[in-house]
């Protein structure tokens, strides 16, 4: 199976809340583990540029997992991701996530 790329967009109008969420993403990158080992291949999160096409989405996170099983672990069992969800709760007006297999990495 090909690696999985996951893109999550957040609508967080309050800039102070954006900073708190980005700090939590840094912590997530340090703390996320499966069977005692890091399992997220790549993780980045940043503010989006102010542009009408963003439709209110102010933060973007991109994660890469070796497999769909790893992404499912992230969603349901990863303590670091659960901590992120707690921080995001009440701060984000909306969240959208998409994921896909990476068949040709032409970033």
Backbone as XML, in Angstrom:
<?xml version="1.0"?>
<chain id="A" units="angstrom">
  <residue number="1" name="UNK">
    <atom name="N" x="0.841" y="-1.189" z="0.000"/>
    <atom name="CA" x="0.000" y="0.000" z="0.000"/>
    <atom name="C" x="0.879" y="1.244" z="0.000"/>
  </residue>
  <residue number="2" name="UNK">
    <atom name="N" x="0.446" y="2.264" z="-0.708"/>
    <atom name="CA" x="1.161" y="3.535" z="-0.782"/>
    <atom name="C" x="0.952" y="4.335" z="0.502"/>
  </residue>
  <residue number="3" name="UNK">
    <atom name="N" x="1.881" y="5.227" z="0.824"/>
    <atom name="CA" x="1.690" y="6.107" z="1.981"/>
    <atom name="C" x="0.417" y="6.935" z="1.842"/>
  </residue>
  <residue number="4" name="UNK">
    <atom name="N" x="-0.074" y="7.408" z="2.968"/>
    <atom name="CA" x="-1.306" y="8.200" z="3.018"/>
    <atom name="C" x="-0.956" y="9.643" z="3.385"/>
  </residue>
  <residue number="5" name="UNK">
    <atom name="N" x="-1.435" y="10.570" z="2.580"/>
    <atom name="CA" x="-1.297" y="12.000" z="2.903"/>
    <atom name="C" x="-2.654" y="12.490" z="3.378"/>
  </residue>
  <residue number="6" name="UNK">
    <atom name="N" x="-2.650" y="13.183" z="4.503"/>
    <atom name="CA" x="-3.883" y="13.686" z="5.122"/>
    <atom name="C" x="-3.758" y="15.198" z="5.252"/>
  </residue>
  <residue number="7" name="UNK">
    <atom name="N" x="-4.779" y="15.898" z="4.804"/>
    <atom name="CA" x="-4.805" y="17.351" z="4.880"/>
    <atom name="C" x="-6.009" y="17.751" z="5.715"/>
  </residue>
  <residue number="8" name="UNK">
    <atom name="N" x="-5.761" y="18.544" z="6.759"/>
    <atom name="CA" x="-6.832" y="19.013" z="7.629"/>
    <atom name="C" x="-6.818" y="20.529" z="7.642"/>
  </residue>
  <residue number="9" name="UNK">
    <atom name="N" x="-7.984" y="21.112" z="7.395"/>
    <atom name="CA" x="-8.158" y="22.562" z="7.406"/>
    <atom name="C" x="-9.030" y="22.944" z="8.589"/>
  </residue>
  <residue number="10" name="UNK">
    <atom name="N" x="-8.675" y="24.060" z="9.217"/>
    <atom name="CA" x="-9.397" y="24.537" z="10.393"/>
    <atom name="C" x="-9.853" y="25.970" z="10.169"/>
  </residue>
  <residue number="11" name="UNK">
    <atom name="N" x="-11.087" y="26.275" z="10.564"/>
    <atom name="CA" x="-11.570" y="27.651" z="10.622"/>
    <atom name="C" x="-11.457" y="28.093" z="12.069"/>
  </residue>
  <residue number="12" name="UNK">
    <atom name="N" x="-10.431" y="28.895" z="12.341"/>
    <atom name="CA" x="-10.182" y="29.397" z="13.691"/>
    <atom name="C" x="-9.980" y="30.905" z="13.567"/>
  </residue>
  <residue number="13" name="UNK">
    <atom name="N" x="-11.028" y="31.696" z="13.781"/>
    <atom name="CA" x="-10.928" y="33.138" z="13.559"/>
    <atom name="C" x="-9.978" y="33.864" z="14.512"/>
  </residue>
  <residue number="14" name="UNK">
    <atom name="N" x="-9.902" y="33.418" z="15.758"/>
    <atom name="CA" x="-9.091" y="34.097" z="16.776"/>
    <atom name="C" x="-7.618" y="33.718" z="16.588"/>
  </residue>
  <residue number="15" name="UNK">
    <atom name="N" x="-6.785" y="34.711" z="16.288"/>
    <atom name="CA" x="-5.371" y="34.446" z="16.026"/>
    <atom name="C" x="-4.653" y="33.852" z="17.240"/>
  </residue>
  <residue number="16" name="UNK">
    <atom name="N" x="-5.038" y="34.247" z="18.425"/>
    <atom name="CA" x="-4.434" y="33.664" z="19.629"/>
    <atom name="C" x="-4.741" y="32.172" z="19.709"/>
  </residue>
  <residue number="17" name="UNK">
    <atom name="N" x="-5.946" y="31.777" z="19.347"/>
    <atom name="CA" x="-6.312" y="30.355" z="19.326"/>
    <atom name="C" x="-5.530" y="29.619" z="18.240"/>
  </residue>
  <residue number="18" name="UNK">
    <atom name="N" x="-5.304" y="30.273" z="17.116"/>
    <atom name="CA" x="-4.497" y="29.661" z="16.050"/>
    <atom name="C" x="-3.114" y="29.305" z="16.587"/>
  </residue>
  <residue number="19" name="UNK">
    <atom name="N" x="-2.510" y="30.233" z="17.310"/>
    <atom name="CA" x="-1.169" y="30.016" z="17.858"/>
    <atom name="C" x="-1.156" y="28.858" z="18.857"/>
  </residue>
  <residue number="20" name="UNK">
    <atom name="N" x="-2.189" y="28.764" z="19.674"/>
    <atom name="CA" x="-2.288" y="27.671" z="20.646"/>
    <atom name="C" x="-2.363" y="26.330" z="19.923"/>
  </residue>
  <residue number="21" name="UNK">
    <atom name="N" x="-3.158" y="26.268" z="18.867"/>
    <atom name="CA" x="-3.296" y="25.019" z="18.103"/>
    <atom name="C" x="-1.985" y="24.659" z="17.420"/>
  </residue>
  <residue number="22" name="UNK">
    <atom name="N" x="-1.302" y="25.639" z="16.834"/>
    <atom name="CA" x="-0.017" y="25.359" z="16.183"/>
    <atom name="C" x="1.018" y="24.871" z="17.201"/>
  </residue>
  <residue number="23" name="UNK">
    <atom name="N" x="1.005" y="25.435" z="18.395"/>
    <atom name="CA" x="1.907" y="24.944" z="19.447"/>
    <atom name="C" x="1.594" y="23.489" z="19.798"/>
  </residue>
  <residue number="24" name="UNK">
    <atom name="N" x="0.309" y="23.160" z="19.817"/>
    <atom name="CA" x="-0.077" y="21.778" z="20.132"/>
    <atom name="C" x="0.351" y="20.828" z="19.011"/>
  </residue>
  <residue number="25" name="UNK">
    <atom name="N" x="0.323" y="21.296" z="17.767"/>
    <atom name="CA" x="0.825" y="20.465" z="16.663"/>
    <atom name="C" x="2.313" y="20.168" z="16.835"/>
  </residue>
  <residue number="26" name="UNK">
    <atom name="N" x="3.089" y="21.148" z="17.305"/>
    <atom name="CA" x="4.516" y="20.906" z="17.562"/>
    <atom name="C" x="4.677" y="19.815" z="18.613"/>
  </residue>
  <residue number="27" name="UNK">
    <atom name="N" x="3.869" y="19.900" z="19.665"/>
    <atom name="CA" x="3.908" y="18.887" z="20.721"/>
    <atom name="C" x="3.498" y="17.527" z="20.163"/>
  </residue>
  <residue number="28" name="UNK">
    <atom name="N" x="2.473" y="17.513" z="19.337"/>
    <atom name="CA" x="2.030" y="16.271" z="18.703"/>
    <atom name="C" x="3.172" y="15.628" z="17.917"/>
  </residue>
  <residue number="29" name="UNK">
    <atom name="N" x="3.888" y="16.436" z="17.152"/>
    <atom name="CA" x="5.008" y="15.908" z="16.365"/>
    <atom name="C" x="6.086" y="15.278" z="17.227"/>
  </residue>
  <residue number="30" name="UNK">
    <atom name="N" x="6.270" y="15.780" z="18.426"/>
    <atom name="CA" x="7.273" y="15.238" z="19.344"/>
    <atom name="C" x="6.765" y="14.015" z="20.105"/>
  </residue>
  <residue number="31" name="UNK">
    <atom name="N" x="5.474" y="14.004" z="20.412"/>
    <atom name="CA" x="4.937" y="12.997" z="21.329"/>
    <atom name="C" x="4.262" y="11.800" z="20.658"/>
  </residue>
  <residue number="32" name="UNK">
    <atom name="N" x="3.831" y="11.923" z="19.415"/>
    <atom name="CA" x="3.065" y="10.851" z="18.779"/>
    <atom name="C" x="3.916" y="9.593" z="18.620"/>
  </residue>
  <residue number="33" name="UNK">
    <atom name="N" x="3.400" y="8.483" z="19.152"/>
    <atom name="CA" x="4.123" y="7.216" z="19.022"/>
    <atom name="C" x="3.135" y="6.058" z="18.944"/>
  </residue>
  <residue number="34" name="UNK">
    <atom name="N" x="3.615" y="5.009" z="18.337"/>
    <atom name="CA" x="2.846" y="3.766" z="18.215"/>
    <atom name="C" x="3.820" y="2.645" z="18.561"/>
  </residue>
  <residue number="35" name="UNK">
    <atom name="N" x="3.470" y="1.816" z="19.510"/>
    <atom name="CA" x="4.367" y="0.766" z="19.983"/>
    <atom name="C" x="5.708" y="1.348" z="20.442"/>
  </residue>
  <residue number="36" name="UNK">
    <atom name="N" x="5.652" y="2.554" z="21.040"/>
    <atom name="CA" x="6.837" y="3.180" z="21.582"/>
    <atom name="C" x="7.755" y="3.847" z="20.567"/>
  </residue>
  <residue number="37" name="UNK">
    <atom name="N" x="7.318" y="3.923" z="19.306"/>
    <atom name="CA" x="8.150" y="4.507" z="18.253"/>
    <atom name="C" x="7.369" y="5.566" z="17.493"/>
  </residue>
  <residue number="38" name="UNK">
    <atom name="N" x="8.065" y="6.590" z="16.975"/>
    <atom name="CA" x="7.380" y="7.561" z="16.114"/>
    <atom name="C" x="6.785" y="6.844" z="14.895"/>
  </residue>
  <residue number="39" name="UNK">
    <atom name="N" x="5.616" y="7.250" z="14.475"/>
    <atom name="CA" x="4.980" y="6.583" z="13.342"/>
    <atom name="C" x="4.461" y="7.553" z="12.283"/>
  </residue>
  <residue number="40" name="UNK">
    <atom name="N" x="4.444" y="8.835" z="12.574"/>
    <atom name="CA" x="4.033" y="9.820" z="11.576"/>
    <atom name="C" x="5.261" y="10.143" z="10.737"/>
  </residue>
  <residue number="41" name="UNK">
    <atom name="N" x="5.175" y="9.897" z="9.425"/>
    <atom name="CA" x="6.328" y="10.087" z="8.554"/>
    <atom name="C" x="6.673" y="11.558" z="8.379"/>
  </residue>
  <residue number="42" name="UNK">
    <atom name="N" x="5.644" y="12.397" z="8.321"/>
    <atom name="CA" x="5.842" y="13.831" z="8.126"/>
    <atom name="C" x="4.647" y="14.562" z="8.706"/>
  </residue>
  <residue number="43" name="UNK">
    <atom name="N" x="4.910" y="15.724" z="9.318"/>
    <atom name="CA" x="3.839" y="16.514" z="9.910"/>
    <atom name="C" x="4.207" y="17.986" z="9.802"/>
  </residue>
  <residue number="44" name="UNK">
    <atom name="N" x="3.300" y="18.768" z="9.231"/>
    <atom name="CA" x="3.500" y="20.219" z="9.195"/>
    <atom name="C" x="2.148" y="20.894" z="9.409"/>
  </residue>
  <residue number="45" name="UNK">
    <atom name="N" x="2.184" y="22.029" z="10.070"/>
    <atom name="CA" x="0.968" y="22.804" z="10.315"/>
    <atom name="C" x="1.347" y="24.275" z="10.275"/>
  </residue>
  <residue number="46" name="UNK">
    <atom name="N" x="0.482" y="25.085" z="9.662"/>
    <atom name="CA" x="0.779" y="26.503" z="9.519"/>
    <atom name="C" x="-0.504" y="27.292" z="9.291"/>
  </residue>
  <residue number="47" name="UNK">
    <atom name="N" x="-0.370" y="28.599" z="9.423"/>
    <atom name="CA" x="-1.486" y="29.487" z="9.087"/>
    <atom name="C" x="-1.571" y="29.597" z="7.571"/>
  </residue>
  <residue number="48" name="UNK">
    <atom name="N" x="-2.787" y="29.733" z="7.077"/>
    <atom name="CA" x="-2.978" y="29.938" z="5.646"/>
    <atom name="C" x="-2.826" y="31.428" z="5.330"/>
  </residue>
  <residue number="49" name="UNK">
    <atom name="N" x="-2.537" y="31.726" z="4.079"/>
    <atom name="CA" x="-2.421" y="33.117" z="3.637"/>
    <atom name="C" x="-3.819" y="33.714" z="3.505"/>
  </residue>
  <residue number="50" name="UNK">
    <atom name="N" x="-3.936" y="34.981" z="3.845"/>
    <atom name="CA" x="-5.223" y="35.679" z="3.759"/>
    <atom name="C" x="-5.592" y="35.849" z="2.286"/>
  </residue>
  <residue number="51" name="UNK">
    <atom name="N" x="-6.616" y="35.136" z="1.875"/>
    <atom name="CA" x="-7.031" y="35.117" z="0.478"/>
    <atom name="C" x="-8.489" y="34.666" z="0.444"/>
  </residue>
  <residue number="52" name="UNK">
    <atom name="N" x="-9.311" y="35.242" z="-0.417"/>
    <atom name="CA" x="-10.729" y="34.849" z="-0.442"/>
    <atom name="C" x="-10.949" y="33.367" z="-0.758"/>
  </residue>
  <residue number="53" name="UNK">
    <atom name="N" x="-10.000" y="32.747" z="-1.457"/>
    <atom name="CA" x="-10.184" y="31.331" z="-1.831"/>
    <atom name="C" x="-10.074" y="30.388" z="-0.639"/>
  </residue>
  <residue number="54" name="UNK">
    <atom name="N" x="-9.550" y="30.859" z="0.463"/>
    <atom name="CA" x="-9.425" y="29.971" z="1.620"/>
    <atom name="C" x="-10.763" y="29.729" z="2.313"/>
  </residue>
  <residue number="55" name="UNK">
    <atom name="N" x="-11.759" y="30.531" z="1.997"/>
    <atom name="CA" x="-13.126" y="30.368" z="2.502"/>
    <atom name="C" x="-13.192" y="30.259" z="4.019"/>
  </residue>
  <residue number="56" name="UNK">
    <atom name="N" x="-12.361" y="31.054" z="4.690"/>
    <atom name="CA" x="-12.397" y="31.097" z="6.144"/>
    <atom name="C" x="-11.481" y="30.114" z="6.845"/>
  </residue>
  <residue number="57" name="UNK">
    <atom name="N" x="-10.883" y="29.187" z="6.119"/>
    <atom name="CA" x="-9.980" y="28.220" z="6.742"/>
    <atom name="C" x="-8.643" y="28.914" z="7.012"/>
  </residue>
  <residue number="58" name="UNK">
    <atom name="N" x="-8.269" y="28.987" z="8.272"/>
    <atom name="CA" x="-7.115" y="29.778" z="8.693"/>
    <atom name="C" x="-5.877" y="28.945" z="9.020"/>
  </residue>
  <residue number="59" name="UNK">
    <atom name="N" x="-6.054" y="27.643" z="9.228"/>
    <atom name="CA" x="-4.928" y="26.751" z="9.529"/>
    <atom name="C" x="-4.986" y="25.532" z="8.621"/>
  </residue>
  <residue number="60" name="UNK">
    <atom name="N" x="-3.806" y="25.020" z="8.271"/>
    <atom name="CA" x="-3.713" y="23.803" z="7.461"/>
    <atom name="C" x="-2.661" y="22.894" z="8.076"/>
  </residue>
  <residue number="61" name="UNK">
    <atom name="N" x="-3.015" y="21.630" z="8.237"/>
    <atom name="CA" x="-2.069" y="20.623" z="8.724"/>
    <atom name="C" x="-1.969" y="19.516" z="7.687"/>
  </residue>
  <residue number="62" name="UNK">
    <atom name="N" x="-0.744" y="19.097" z="7.411"/>
    <atom name="CA" x="-0.500" y="18.015" z="6.464"/>
    <atom name="C" x="0.291" y="16.936" z="7.186"/>
  </residue>
  <residue number="63" name="UNK">
    <atom name="N" x="-0.254" y="15.727" z="7.172"/>
    <atom name="CA" x="0.378" y="14.578" z="7.825"/>
    <atom name="C" x="0.578" y="13.487" z="6.790"/>
  </residue>
  <residue number="64" name="UNK">
    <atom name="N" x="1.654" y="12.741" z="6.938"/>
    <atom name="CA" x="1.898" y="11.593" z="6.062"/>
    <atom name="C" x="2.102" y="10.372" z="6.943"/>
  </residue>
  <residue number="65" name="UNK">
    <atom name="N" x="1.379" y="9.310" z="6.602"/>
    <atom name="CA" x="1.440" y="8.039" z="7.330"/>
    <atom name="C" x="1.883" y="6.932" z="6.378"/>
  </residue>
  <residue number="66" name="UNK">
    <atom name="N" x="2.560" y="5.939" z="6.903"/>
    <atom name="CA" x="3.026" y="4.823" z="6.080"/>
    <atom name="C" x="1.868" y="3.986" z="5.546"/>
  </residue>
  <residue number="67" name="UNK">
    <atom name="N" x="0.748" y="3.991" z="6.261"/>
    <atom name="CA" x="-0.377" y="3.135" z="5.872"/>
    <atom name="C" x="-1.691" y="3.710" z="6.390"/>
  </residue>
  <residue number="68" name="UNK">
    <atom name="N" x="-2.774" y="3.199" z="5.847"/>
    <atom name="CA" x="-4.102" y="3.570" z="6.335"/>
    <atom name="C" x="-4.278" y="3.102" z="7.781"/>
  </residue>
  <residue number="69" name="UNK">
    <atom name="N" x="-3.690" y="1.969" z="8.127"/>
    <atom name="CA" x="-3.752" y="1.484" z="9.511"/>
    <atom name="C" x="-3.129" y="2.494" z="10.476"/>
  </residue>
  <residue number="70" name="UNK">
    <atom name="N" x="-1.988" y="3.089" z="10.075"/>
    <atom name="CA" x="-1.358" y="4.088" z="10.930"/>
    <atom name="C" x="-2.244" y="5.324" z="11.075"/>
  </residue>
  <residue number="71" name="UNK">
    <atom name="N" x="-2.885" y="5.744" z="9.977"/>
    <atom name="CA" x="-3.774" y="6.899" z="10.065"/>
    <atom name="C" x="-4.982" y="6.582" z="10.955"/>
  </residue>
  <residue number="72" name="UNK">
    <atom name="N" x="-5.515" y="5.379" z="10.843"/>
    <atom name="CA" x="-6.638" y="4.984" z="11.692"/>
    <atom name="C" x="-6.224" y="4.938" z="13.165"/>
  </residue>
  <residue number="73" name="UNK">
    <atom name="N" x="-5.000" y="4.486" z="13.441"/>
    <atom name="CA" x="-4.472" y="4.510" z="14.811"/>
    <atom name="C" x="-4.426" y="5.953" z="15.308"/>
  </residue>
  <residue number="74" name="UNK">
    <atom name="N" x="-3.948" y="6.854" z="14.465"/>
    <atom name="CA" x="-3.876" y="8.283" z="14.783"/>
    <atom name="C" x="-5.251" y="8.805" z="15.194"/>
  </residue>
  <residue number="75" name="UNK">
    <atom name="N" x="-6.274" y="8.438" z="14.427"/>
    <atom name="CA" x="-7.635" y="8.915" z="14.703"/>
    <atom name="C" x="-8.220" y="8.341" z="15.980"/>
  </residue>
  <residue number="76" name="UNK">
    <atom name="N" x="-7.954" y="7.071" z="16.241"/>
    <atom name="CA" x="-8.698" y="6.421" z="17.318"/>
    <atom name="C" x="-7.898" y="6.130" z="18.585"/>
  </residue>
  <residue number="77" name="UNK">
    <atom name="N" x="-6.574" y="6.015" z="18.502"/>
    <atom name="CA" x="-5.823" y="5.564" z="19.671"/>
    <atom name="C" x="-4.667" y="6.461" z="20.102"/>
  </residue>
  <residue number="78" name="UNK">
    <atom name="N" x="-4.175" y="7.293" z="19.236"/>
    <atom name="CA" x="-2.986" y="8.101" z="19.536"/>
    <atom name="C" x="-3.305" y="9.135" z="20.619"/>
  </residue>
  <residue number="79" name="UNK">
    <atom name="N" x="-2.633" y="9.025" z="21.767"/>
    <atom name="CA" x="-2.869" y="9.951" z="22.882"/>
    <atom name="C" x="-2.495" y="11.386" z="22.514"/>
  </residue>
  <residue number="80" name="UNK">
    <atom name="N" x="-1.443" y="11.557" z="21.731"/>
    <atom name="CA" x="-1.025" y="12.909" z="21.331"/>
    <atom name="C" x="-2.074" y="13.562" z="20.436"/>
  </residue>
  <residue number="81" name="UNK">
    <atom name="N" x="-2.706" y="12.781" z="19.562"/>
    <atom name="CA" x="-3.762" y="13.322" z="18.704"/>
    <atom name="C" x="-5.009" y="13.629" z="19.525"/>
  </residue>
  <residue number="82" name="UNK">
    <atom name="N" x="-5.303" y="12.790" z="20.492"/>
    <atom name="CA" x="-6.453" y="13.057" z="21.368"/>
    <atom name="C" x="-6.245" y="14.369" z="22.125"/>
  </residue>
  <residue number="83" name="UNK">
    <atom name="N" x="-5.011" y="14.632" z="22.562"/>
    <atom name="CA" x="-4.702" y="15.890" z="23.248"/>
    <atom name="C" x="-4.900" y="17.079" z="22.307"/>
  </residue>
  <residue number="84" name="UNK">
    <atom name="N" x="-4.523" y="16.924" z="21.047"/>
    <atom name="CA" x="-4.748" y="17.982" z="20.058"/>
    <atom name="C" x="-6.238" y="18.250" z="19.902"/>
  </residue>
  <residue number="85" name="UNK">
    <atom name="N" x="-7.033" y="17.202" z="19.818"/>
    <atom name="CA" x="-8.480" y="17.370" z="19.666"/>
    <atom name="C" x="-9.074" y="18.159" z="20.827"/>
  </residue>
  <residue number="86" name="UNK">
    <atom name="N" x="-8.560" y="17.928" z="22.030"/>
    <atom name="CA" x="-9.040" y="18.667" z="23.200"/>
    <atom name="C" x="-8.725" y="20.153" z="23.043"/>
  </residue>
  <residue number="87" name="UNK">
    <atom name="N" x="-7.521" y="20.461" z="22.594"/>
    <atom name="CA" x="-7.113" y="21.858" z="22.415"/>
    <atom name="C" x="-7.945" y="22.527" z="21.323"/>
  </residue>
  <residue number="88" name="UNK">
    <atom name="N" x="-8.195" y="21.820" z="20.225"/>
    <atom name="CA" x="-8.966" y="22.385" z="19.106"/>
    <atom name="C" x="-10.425" y="22.586" z="19.498"/>
  </residue>
  <residue number="89" name="UNK">
    <atom name="N" x="-10.957" y="21.705" z="20.317"/>
    <atom name="CA" x="-12.362" y="21.776" z="20.714"/>
    <atom name="C" x="-12.733" y="23.141" z="21.264"/>
  </residue>
  <residue number="90" name="UNK">
    <atom name="N" x="-13.771" y="23.726" z="20.721"/>
    <atom name="CA" x="-14.233" y="25.030" z="21.171"/>
    <atom name="C" x="-13.516" y="26.205" z="20.536"/>
  </residue>
  <residue number="91" name="UNK">
    <atom name="N" x="-12.400" y="25.940" z="19.851"/>
    <atom name="CA" x="-11.660" y="27.013" z="19.195"/>
    <atom name="C" x="-11.927" y="27.063" z="17.691"/>
  </residue>
  <residue number="92" name="UNK">
    <atom name="N" x="-12.190" y="25.916" z="17.102"/>
    <atom name="CA" x="-12.422" y="25.844" z="15.659"/>
    <atom name="C" x="-13.911" y="25.897" z="15.358"/>
  </residue>
  <residue number="93" name="UNK">
    <atom name="N" x="-14.284" y="26.758" z="14.416"/>
    <atom name="CA" x="-15.677" y="26.824" z="13.965"/>
    <atom name="C" x="-16.006" y="25.671" z="13.031"/>
  </residue>
  <residue number="94" name="UNK">
    <atom name="N" x="-14.991" y="25.178" z="12.314"/>
    <atom name="CA" x="-15.191" y="24.087" z="11.369"/>
    <atom name="C" x="-13.853" y="23.409" z="11.125"/>
  </residue>
  <residue number="95" name="UNK">
    <atom name="N" x="-13.913" y="22.126" z="10.795"/>
    <atom name="CA" x="-12.723" y="21.345" z="10.462"/>
    <atom name="C" x="-13.070" y="20.485" z="9.261"/>
  </residue>
  <residue number="96" name="UNK">
    <atom name="N" x="-12.156" y="20.414" z="8.293"/>
    <atom name="CA" x="-12.345" y="19.548" z="7.125"/>
    <atom name="C" x="-11.081" y="18.726" z="6.938"/>
  </residue>
  <residue number="97" name="UNK">
    <atom name="N" x="-11.246" y="17.420" z="6.766"/>
    <atom name="CA" x="-10.112" y="16.526" z="6.558"/>
    <atom name="C" x="-10.338" y="15.707" z="5.303"/>
  </residue>
  <residue number="98" name="UNK">
    <atom name="N" x="-9.289" y="15.616" z="4.489"/>
    <atom name="CA" x="-9.278" y="14.714" z="3.335"/>
    <atom name="C" x="-7.987" y="13.919" z="3.403"/>
  </residue>
  <residue number="99" name="UNK">
    <atom name="N" x="-7.996" y="12.719" z="2.808"/>
    <atom name="CA" x="-6.763" y="11.943" z="2.744"/>
    <atom name="C" x="-6.745" y="11.164" z="1.444"/>
  </residue>
  <residue number="100" name="UNK">
    <atom name="N" x="-5.533" y="10.836" z="1.013"/>
    <atom name="CA" x="-5.373" y="10.130" z="-0.245"/>
    <atom name="C" x="-4.088" y="9.301" z="-0.205"/>
  </residue>
  <residue number="101" name="UNK">
    <atom name="N" x="-4.035" y="8.278" z="-1.049"/>
    <atom name="CA" x="-2.797" y="7.539" z="-1.223"/>
    <atom name="C" x="-1.848" y="8.383" z="-2.061"/>
  </residue>
  <residue number="102" name="UNK">
    <atom name="N" x="-0.580" y="8.329" z="-1.741"/>
    <atom name="CA" x="0.428" y="9.040" z="-2.513"/>
    <atom name="C" x="0.908" y="8.073" z="-3.599"/>
  </residue>
  <residue number="103" name="UNK">
    <atom name="N" x="0.498" y="8.330" z="-4.831"/>
    <atom name="CA" x="0.897" y="7.451" z="-5.927"/>
    <atom name="C" x="2.088" y="8.004" z="-6.697"/>
  </residue>
  <residue number="104" name="UNK">
    <atom name="N" x="2.206" y="9.307" z="-6.758"/>
    <atom name="CA" x="3.368" y="9.948" z="-7.373"/>
    <atom name="C" x="3.614" y="11.216" z="-6.570"/>
  </residue>
  <residue number="105" name="UNK">
    <atom name="N" x="4.738" y="11.266" z="-5.893"/>
    <atom name="CA" x="5.011" y="12.399" z="-5.013"/>
    <atom name="C" x="5.688" y="13.506" z="-5.798"/>
  </residue>
  <residue number="106" name="UNK">
    <atom name="N" x="4.879" y="14.365" z="-6.380"/>
    <atom name="CA" x="5.405" y="15.478" z="-7.143"/>
    <atom name="C" x="5.176" y="16.784" z="-6.443"/>
  </residue>
  <residue number="107" name="UNK">
    <atom name="N" x="5.327" y="16.807" z="-5.135"/>
    <atom name="CA" x="5.043" y="18.001" z="-4.332"/>
    <atom name="C" x="5.632" y="19.207" z="-5.008"/>
  </residue>
</chain>
